[in-house]
Amino acid sequence: MTLARFVRKNAFRNKRRSFLTLVSIALSLLLLTFMMTIWRAFYMSDGSAESAQRLIVRHKVSLAQFMPIAYRERIRAI
């Protein structure tokens, strides 16, 4: 008995186990593809250099408080 025939014979001996194994492999490959797509979209996008350089500012007291409008030109100069 060759190895290929032995594997083929025993692989489908328990059909439920074989089906669940194939489904779990397919689901894991689908999840891996999805996660790699998300990673590529976030970290390898072809955005312009101007859009990549951002300055994030917030009020020192709280996120609910807005920055004073007088700071707009100072921030824009940076």
Secondary structure, 3 states (H helix, E strand, C coil): CCHHHHHHHHHCCCHHHHHHHHHHHHHHHHHHHHHHHHHHHHHCCCCCHHHHCCCCCCCCCCCCCCCCHHHHHHHHHC
